[in-house]
Amino acid sequence: MSNLYPLTIAALFLGILAMPLGPASAIDWRMPRALRVAQVNRHTLPFSFEQVVSYFDEAFEKPGHTTHNNIREYVANNVLGEYAAIAVSGDGEKIRVALITNGDWGVNYIREFFEAPFFYRSETEQLYTLLDANPRHRWAGLGRFDVQIEVFETRQRFAIAAEFGPPGAYQSGRAP
């Protein structure tokens, strides 16, 4: 056997890894490339459920509690009696991150999440702007993805829900 055999095996293995999975696997490969790219991009986010979960595993310094295959929960308390509870869920096309807290300490988890490495700096800035906007329900198309943010505030608690979807997932602030 020559040195070419291991290279052939490696190329075959990498080719299998590069094959599209999930919604992209339903693409008709006979259609023009530009249409295929648009179809793939329409159904994907630039980050995955696993990346978001991994981010929060590190932020909370422990793995989250899995309630279902696609829901992970995290809870933390500090010495001042403040708490933060975060739930991360994914359904294929969309990823939701929900936070309930009783203080600014907990809100920092969501603010720091907006600085995760899978967000561009410009996206982080837009996410901060949406979080600080006045209306309770906020929506924006950020290019690589769309986001809806809802904020509920009482005297005792904050609840923030952010849902990320592929570009075009939300029209005029409403989910299709």
Secondary structure in CASP SS format (residue, H / E / C, confidence):
PFRMAT SS
TARGET T0000
AUTHOR 0000-0000-0000
METHOD secondary structure of the structure
MODEL  1
M C 1.00
S C 1.00
N C 1.00
L H 1.00
Y H 1.00
P H 1.00
L H 1.00
T H 1.00
I H 1.00
A H 1.00
A H 1.00
L H 1.00
F H 1.00
L H 1.00
G H 1.00
I H 1.00
L H 1.00
A H 1.00
M C 1.00
P C 1.00
L C 1.00
G H 1.00
P H 1.00
A H 1.00
S H 1.00
A H 1.00
I C 1.00
D C 1.00
W C 1.00
R C 1.00
M C 1.00
P C 1.00
R H 1.00
A H 1.00
L H 1.00
R H 1.00
V H 1.00
A H 1.00
Q H 1.00
V H 1.00
N H 1.00
R H 1.00
H C 1.00
T C 1.00
L C 1.00
P C 1.00
F C 1.00
S C 1.00
F H 1.00
E H 1.00
Q H 1.00
V H 1.00
V H 1.00
S H 1.00
Y H 1.00
F H 1.00
D H 1.00
E H 1.00
A H 1.00
F C 1.00
E C 1.00
K C 1.00
P C 1.00
G C 1.00
H E 1.00
T E 1.00
T E 1.00
H E 1.00
N C 1.00
N C 1.00
I E 1.00
R E 1.00
E E 1.00
Y E 1.00
V E 1.00
A E 1.00
N E 1.00
N C 1.00
V C 1.00
L C 1.00
G C 1.00
E C 1.00
Y E 1.00
A E 1.00
A E 1.00
I E 1.00
A E 1.00
V E 1.00
S E 1.00
G E 1.00
D C 1.00
G C 1.00
E C 1.00
K C 1.00
I E 1.00
R E 1.00
V E 1.00
A E 1.00
L E 1.00
I E 1.00
T E 1.00
N C 1.00
G C 1.00
D H 1.00
W H 1.00
G H 1.00
V H 1.00
N H 1.00
Y H 1.00
I H 1.00
R H 1.00
E H 1.00
F H 1.00
F C 1.00
E C 1.00
A C 1.00
P C 1.00
F C 1.00
F C 1.00
Y C 1.00
R H 1.00
S H 1.00
E H 1.00
T H 1.00
E H 1.00
Q H 1.00
L H 1.00
Y H 1.00
T H 1.00
L H 1.00
L H 1.00
D H 1.00
A C 1.00
N C 1.00
P C 1.00
R C 1.00
H E 1.00
R E 1.00
W E 1.00
A E 1.00
G E 1.00
L C 1.00
G C 1.00
R C 1.00
F C 1.00
D E 1.00
V E 1.00
Q E 1.00
I E 1.00
E E 1.00
V E 1.00
F E 1.00
E E 1.00
T C 1.00
R C 1.00
Q C 1.00
R C 1.00
F E 1.00
A E 1.00
I E 1.00
A E 1.00
A E 1.00
E E 1.00
F E 1.00
G E 1.00
P C 1.00
P C 1.00
G C 1.00
A C 1.00
Y C 1.00
Q E 1.00
S C 1.00
G C 1.00
R E 1.00
A C 1.00
P C 1.00
END
